[in-house]
Amino acid sequence: FCHLLKVCGELNIPAAVYHVSSSFTPPPYNMKGIDRIRKVVSAAEEYGVDIAFENLRRIDYLQYVYDNVTSERAKFCFDCGHHNYLCPELDLFEMFGDKLVAVHLHDNFGDYDWHMLPFDAKVDYERVAKGLASVGYDGPVSLEVHQDVHEMYKDYTPEQFVFEAYDRALKLEEMIAKEKYPQSY
């Protein structure tokens, strides 16, 4: 992964997203894992790239990383679909919003990580927009969607799906802007 951070730095890509764990039952967190993450963060520092740890299945692992890795480059990627599916009761903006540099926005019904288009299922996008605005997020609205994961998109052409995704991203941008700058609307 460190060589990819070098490429990000060379291409002026400001942040890379990193998964701390990948299952519901990962090995217990420990200092060996922290040492590995510190090497990645050290490379991020060397190449001038933020490393954004994404919320996944185990928020306690994410918290453990932030408790044990001190760096201005150790940042956060908010994934609203993972939040809705795995820990909707937590306020991740309050917990990690001061580190937020990236988002993965998509939708699901709270039962599986569908990666559907925003507004097609049950993610509370009013809450997401308010949360993003509350921490002053001004980065790109990045959708993490897949056309082939749910049958509701089976009749879309790839072009139709992309244009629809673009329209949804614009709607999300406007919702966030209305929360950040209500006097302008």
Salt bridges, closest charged atoms under 4 A:
ASP35 OD1 - ARG38 NH1 3.58
ASP50 OD1 - ARG73 NH1 2.99
GLU54 OE1 - HIS19 NE2 2.89
GLU54 OE2 - HIS82 ND1 3.12
GLU54 OE1 - HIS104 ND1 3.36
ASP60 OD2 - ARG58 NH2 2.70
ASP79 OD2 - HIS82 ND1 3.31
ASP79 OD2 - HIS104 ND1 3.72
ASP79 OD1 - HIS106 NE2 2.68
ASP98 OD2 - LYS99 NZ 3.57
ASP113 OD2 - HIS82 NE2 2.98
ASP113 OD1 - HIS106 ND1 3.93
ASP113 OD2 - HIS115 NE2 2.94
ASP120 OD1 - ARG168 NH1 3.01
GLU144 OE1 - HIS104 ND1 3.20
GLU144 OE1 - HIS106 NE2 3.69
GLU144 OE1 - HIS115 ND1 3.84
GLU164 OE2 - ARG168 NE 2.72
GLU174 OE2 - LYS178 NZ 3.51
